[in-house]
Every structure is written in C-alpha cells, then in structure tokens.
Amino acid sequence: MLSKDTLFALSLFPYLGFLWFLTRSQQMPRLALLGFYMTLVFVGVTIPAGIYARVVYGEQLANVDWLHGGAESLLTLSNILLVLGFQRAIAEYRSRTQSPEQ
C-alpha cells in the first residue's frame, strides 16, 4: 500500500502537467495562472516547514501555529489571485460582449 507521503509526491506530476497545459493554451487569465503557480509555491514551502516542525518541535506542521499559519497564508494568497484573475476576466468579457444600448 502506498503511504500518504508517496501519494502526495506522486500528485505533483499531474499538477505540473496541468500547469504546463494551462500555460501553453494561453487562454487562462494571467492573474489566475499566477494563482495556480502560487499553489505550487505553497506546496514547496509546506514540505520543508513540515520537516522543520517534526525535527525541531517533534510535532506535525498543523500543531506549530506560526509555521502552519505562515504556510497557509501562501494558500490564501493563491486563492485570492485565482479569484481576482477570474473576476477580471469575467468583467472584461462582459464589457466586450455588452451591446451599446444596455
């Protein structure tokens, strides 16, 4: 049986493929694409933070508030970028497709 850590590591490959296709398509709003890349940064920071929490504090990352909060703030930032990127794209689409008499 695969461990949760192995599954987590393996899940990065489909996500990297997802980012590659999004980037190549050039149809994703730039700010939203940045949000998806920030999710990768979140993962990249969370892994060493989890190791640090285990080695220094003997705890899981979720039990070390200052580390966990710092890592989660990156996820919050990525979500904000996603929302703002799609919100901007929707607003631009509506302004282009709206008829002049409306």
PAVEXMAR-787036 format. One record per residue: residue in one letter; x negated, y negated, z of N, C-alpha, C, CB in turn. Coordinates in steps of 0.1 Angstrom, whole numbers, padded with zeros to 4 digits, always signed. Atoms other than C-alpha are relative to their C-alpha. Glycine has a CB too. Layout:
! residues N
AXYZXYZXYZXYZ;...
This chain:
! residues 102
M-0008+0012+0000+0000+0000+0000-0009-0013+0000+0010+0000+0012;L+0008+0013+0000-0013-0035-0008+0003-0009+0012+0004-0008-0013;S-0002+0009-0011-0018-0059+0020+0005-0013-0005-0014-0002+0008;K-0005+0013+0004-0002-0093+0021-0011-0009-0005+0007-0006+0012;D+0011+0008+0005-0036-0109+0016-0003+0003-0014-0012+0002+0009;T+0003-0004+0013-0042-0089-0015+0011-0005-0010-0001+0016-0001;L-0012+0005+0008-0007-0097-0029-0001-0015-0002+0013+0004+0007;F+0002+0015+0001-0014-0134-0021-0010-0003-0011-0003-0006+0014;A+0010+0002+0009-0046-0133-0040+0004+0003-0015-0013+0008+0003;L-0004-0004+0014-0031-0115-0070+0011-0010-0005+0006+0014+0001;S-0011+0009+0005-0002-0140-0071-0006-0013-0006+0009-0004+0011;L+0006+0011+0006-0027-0167-0081-0001+0001-0015-0014-0003+0007;F+0002-0002+0014-0032-0152-0115+0012-0004-0008-0004+0014-0003;P-0012+0004+0008+0004-0156-0127+0002-0015+0001+0013+0007+0005;Y-0001+0015-0002+0004-0192-0112-0009-0007-0009-0002-0004+0014;L+0009+0006+0009-0027-0200-0131+0004+0000-0015-0014+0006+0001;G-0006-0001+0013-0011-0187-0163+0011-0010-0002+0005+0014-0002;F-0011+0010+0000+0020-0208-0155-0006-0014-0003+0008+0000+0013;L+0006+0013+0002-0002-0239-0152-0006-0002-0014-0010-0003+0011;W+0007+0001+0013-0021-0231-0184+0011-0002-0011-0007+0013-0003;F-0011+0001+0010+0012-0227-0204+0006-0014+0001+0010+0011+0001;L-0006+0013-0002+0027-0259-0189-0009-0011-0006+0002-0003+0015;T+0009+0010+0005-0004-0279-0197-0001+0000-0015-0014+0002+0006;R+0000-0001+0015-0006-0266-0233+0012-0004-0007-0003+0015-0004;S-0012+0004+0007+0030-0272-0240+0002-0015-0002+0012+0005+0008;Q-0001+0014+0000+0026-0309-0233+0015-0006+0000-0007-0006-0013;Q-0014+0004-0001+0064-0311-0226+0003-0003+0014+0009+0011-0006;M-0003+0002-0014+0061-0313-0188-0004-0015+0003-0009+0009+0008;P+0004+0013-0004+0062-0348-0173-0013+0000+0007+0011-0006+0009;R+0013+0001-0006+0027-0358-0163+0000+0001+0015-0007-0012-0005;L+0000+0001-0015+0035-0366-0127+0005+0014+0006+0010-0011+0005;A-0004-0013-0005+0054-0333-0123-0011+0011-0002+0013+0004-0008;L+0011-0009+0002+0025-0314-0138-0011-0002+0011-0006-0002-0014;L+0010+0003-0011+0002-0331-0113+0005+0006+0013-0002-0015+0002;G-0006-0006-0012+0026-0319-0086-0002+0015+0000+0015-0002+0001;F+0003-0014+0001+0022-0283-0098-0014+0003+0003+0005+0006-0014;Y+0015-0001-0003-0016-0287-0097-0003-0002+0014-0008-0009-0009;M+0001+0002-0015-0013-0301-0062+0003+0012+0008+0008-0012+0004;T-0003-0012-0007+0003-0269-0052-0012+0009+0001+0013+0007-0006;L+0012-0008+0000-0028-0251-0062-0011-0006+0010-0006+0000-0015;V+0009+0006-0009-0049-0276-0042+0005+0004+0015+0000-0016-0001;F-0005-0004-0013-0026-0268-0012-0005+0014+0003+0016-0001+0000;V+0004-0014-0002-0034-0231-0016-0015+0000+0003+0004+0009-0012;G+0015+0000-0002-0071-0239-0019-0004-0005+0013-0006-0008-0011;V+0003+0006-0013-0071-0259+0013+0005+0010+0011+0006-0014+0002;T-0006-0008-0010-0048-0235+0032-0009+0013+0003+0013+0005-0004;I+0008-0013-0003-0071-0204+0028-0012-0003+0009-0005+0005-0014;P+0011+0003-0010-0102-0220+0044+0005-0005+0014-0010-0010-0006;A-0006+0004-0012-0080-0236+0070+0004+0012+0009+0012-0010-0002;G-0004-0012-0007-0066-0202+0079-0012+0007+0006+0008+0009-0009;I+0012-0007-0005-0101-0187+0082-0006-0008+0011-0010+0001-0012;Y+0005+0008-0011-0112-0216+0103+0008+0002+0013+0000-0015-0004;A-0009-0002-0011-0082-0212+0126-0003+0013+0007+0015-0001-0004;R+0002-0013-0005-0089-0175+0130-0014+0001+0007+0000+0011-0011;V+0014-0001-0005-0127-0179+0136-0002-0009+0013-0010-0004-0011;V+0003+0010-0010-0127-0210+0158+0010+0002+0012+0001-0014-0005;Y-0010-0001-0010-0094-0206+0177+0005+0014+0003+0011-0009-0004;G-0005-0014-0001-0087-0169+0173+0015+0000-0002-0003+0005+0014;E-0014+0001+0002-0052-0179+0161+0003+0000-0015+0006-0013+0007;Q-0004+0002+0014-0032-0178+0129+0001-0015-0003+0014+0007-0002;L-0001+0014+0004-0030-0211+0110+0012-0006+0005-0001-0001-0016;A-0013+0006-0004+0006-0216+0119+0000-0004+0015+0011+0010-0002;N+0001+0003-0014-0004-0217+0156-0010-0012+0003-0004+0012+0008;V+0009+0011-0002-0030-0245+0152+0006-0012-0007-0015+0003-0006;D-0009+0010+0006-0008-0275+0147-0007-0010-0009+0006-0008+0011;W+0006+0011+0008-0033-0301+0135-0005+0006-0014-0012-0006+0008;L+0004-0006+0013-0047-0277+0108+0012+0003-0009-0008+0013+0003;H-0012-0004+0008-0013-0264+0098+0007-0012-0005+0010+0008+0009;G-0007+0012+0005+0002-0299+0096-0008-0007-0011+0001-0010+0012;G+0008+0005+0011-0027-0311+0075+0002+0007-0013-0015+0000+0004;A-0001-0008+0012-0024-0283+0051+0014-0002-0006-0002+0015+0003;E-0014+0001+0004+0014-0286+0049+0003-0014-0006+0010+0002+0011;S-0002+0013+0006+0011-0323+0041-0004+0000-0015-0009-0011+0008;L+0003-0002+0014-0005-0313+0008+0011+0006-0008-0013+0008-0002;L-0012-0006+0007+0025-0292+0000+0011-0011-0001+0005+0012+0008;T-0009+0011+0000+0047-0322+0009-0003-0009-0012+0001-0007+0013;L+0004+0009+0011+0027-0344-0015+0003+0006-0013-0015-0003+0002;S-0003-0006+0013+0030-0319-0043+0015+0000-0003-0005+0015+0000;N-0015+0000+0002+0068-0317-0038+0004-0014-0004+0007+0005+0012;I-0003+0014+0004+0070-0355-0039-0003-0003-0014-0007-0010+0010;L+0005+0002+0014+0050-0356-0071+0010+0007-0010-0014+0004-0002;L-0009-0007+0009+0073-0330-0087+0013-0007-0001+0003+0014+0006;V-0013+0006+0000+0105-0348-0077-0001-0014-0008+0005-0003+0014;L+0001+0013+0006+0092-0382-0088-0003+0001-0015-0012-0008+0006;G+0003-0002+0014+0079-0368-0121+0013+0004-0008-0010+0011-0002;F-0012-0004+0007+0112-0351-0130+0010-0012+0000+0006+0012+0006;Q-0009+0012-0001+0132-0382-0118-0003-0010-0010-0001-0006+0014;R+0004+0009+0010+0112-0404-0140+0003+0005-0014-0016-0003+0001;A-0003-0005+0013+0116-0381-0170+0015+0000-0003-0005+0015-0001;I-0015+0001+0002+0154-0379-0165+0004-0015-0003+0007+0005+0013;A-0004+0014+0002+0156-0417-0163-0005-0005-0014-0007-0009+0011;E+0005+0004+0014+0135-0421-0195+0009+0006-0010-0014+0004-0002;Y-0009-0007+0010+0157-0395-0213+0013-0007-0001+0002+0014+0004;R-0013+0007+0000+0189-0413-0202-0001-0013-0007+0005-0002+0014;S+0001+0013+0006+0176-0447-0213-0002+0001-0015-0012-0008+0006;R+0001-0002+0015+0167-0433-0248+0013+0005-0006-0011+0011-0002;T-0012-0005+0006+0200-0415-0253+0012-0007+0003+0002+0014+0005;Q-0011+0008-0003+0223-0440-0239+0004-0009-0012-0002-0009+0013;S-0004+0008+0011+0244-0458-0265+0000-0015+0004+0014+0004-0006;P+0001+0014-0004+0241-0496-0266+0013-0006+0006-0003-0008-0013;E-0013+0006-0006+0278-0503-0257+0002+0005+0014+0011+0004-0009;Q-0002-0005-0014+0275-0484-0224-0007-0008+0010-0004+0014+0002;
